[in-house]
Amino acid sequence: MLQNHELPKSISAKELNEIINSAEKIQIVDVREHFEWDICHIEGALNIPMNLIVESIDKISEDITTVVMCHHGVRSMNVIQYLESKGYKNLINLEGGIHAWATKIDPNMTKY
């Protein structure tokens, strides 16, 4: 999916944690597979595996900022490009994905 287009806006795990702890309303969409989600995930995130995005697009709000994440940040960039092609705006990629979150924010989270 990702072609020679501008890379999506990114946010660090620390910045995402600050937003989660603030009053700002955001949506977090985790595009990892269900088995990956079962290993670890950010509380409150919505799990829609990358291969189900097309049929589940209506579950993703267009009205609020959406942080898209995966394991390391590559699948999420592809999903963001797809969503942008469908008219979605205010999409942000989590740099380093759940791995960065587990390393920098929640050291008790299982890493894989």
Order of alpha helices (4+ residues) and beta strands (2+ residues): beta-alpha-beta-alpha-beta-alpha-beta-alpha-beta-alpha
